[in-house]
Structures are given as C-alpha cells and as structure tokens.
Amino acid sequence: VLASMVYGCPCTLVEPGMATLPAWLETISRTSATITGAADMAYRLASRLVPRSRVDLRSLRIATTGGEAVRASSIRLFEDHFGVPGLVRPGYGLAEASRKAISSIGVALSTKSGA
C-alpha cells in the first residue's frame, strides 16, 4: 500500500480469507496486477480451488509469501498449476529481522562478558 502511494500507482486490496481466494486471483487477472502477496496457505489452496483456465497471472512480476511457515512445495504447486515458474518469493518481515538483529547483539554481548 505504501509503495502505491509513493509511486502513484493503483492498489487493489482483496479481503483475506478462504472464500475470497478465487476473487484474489480473478482481481489480479482482471486488473493486470504486477505485485501481490499472500500467506503460504493461500498459494496452496488457490492451486486446488481455482482452475488455471479461470485466471491469467502473466502480468505478475512479484509474488511474495510470508506471515507463516513457507513451504517450497506450496510455491512449486502454485507456480506449476498456474504456469508462472520462479514467480513466488518468500518474504520475511520486521519481526524476523528484529529477532536476527537482537540475537546477533546477544551473541556479541555474551562473547564480551565471557572474556
């Protein structure tokens, strides 16, 4: 949403939930969206619930997944089912980055105090 405001490009939000999985992909297809993101479960279920013939996802340039455990099998299933190889990229947010930064500091402090 922020990138949309900064770069002045349109942004369409789709309500999350299992009932809206087809609407999510239909919106991408209808608007020729170039960027999307969803949880691993959404990619896995969409591959099972939405026929490939119903949507055209070739406009997508970036698709991220995160917010829960990311399974390589979910990514492969989605990419194979919709014919978009190499599209989905795992993304990790601030929580993971913060945890890494704090754990690195903790290790450095432990090393110094043990010297």
Residue pairs with C-beta under 8 A, 6 or more apart in sequence:
1 11
1 13
3 9
3 35
4 10
4 11
5 11
10 31
12 27
12 31
12 33
14 20
14 23
14 24
14 27
16 38
16 39
16 42
18 45
21 42
21 45
21 46
21 49
21 50
22 46
22 49
22 50
22 54
24 36
24 38
24 42
24 46
25 46
25 50
25 54
25 55
25 57
25 82
26 54
26 55
27 33
28 36
28 55
28 57
28 59
28 60
29 54
29 55
29 56
29 57
29 59
32 59
33 59
33 60
34 59
34 60
34 61
34 62
35 60
35 61
35 62
35 63
36 60
36 62
36 63
36 64
37 63
37 64
37 65
37 66
37 91
38 46
38 63
38 65
39 65
39 66
39 67
39 68
40 65
40 67
40 68
40 69
40 70
40 71
40 74
41 68
41 74
42 65
43 65
43 74
43 75
43 77
43 78
43 88
44 71
44 73
44 74
44 77
44 78
46 78
47 74
47 77
47 78
47 81
47 82
52 81
52 82
52 83
55 82
57 82
57 83
57 84
57 87
58 84
60 84
60 87
62 87
62 89
63 84
63 87
63 88
63 89
64 88
64 89
64 90
64 91
65 74
65 75
65 88
65 89
65 90
65 91
66 90
66 91
66 92
66 93
67 93
70 90
75 88
75 90
78 84
78 88
79 85
79 86
79 87
79 88
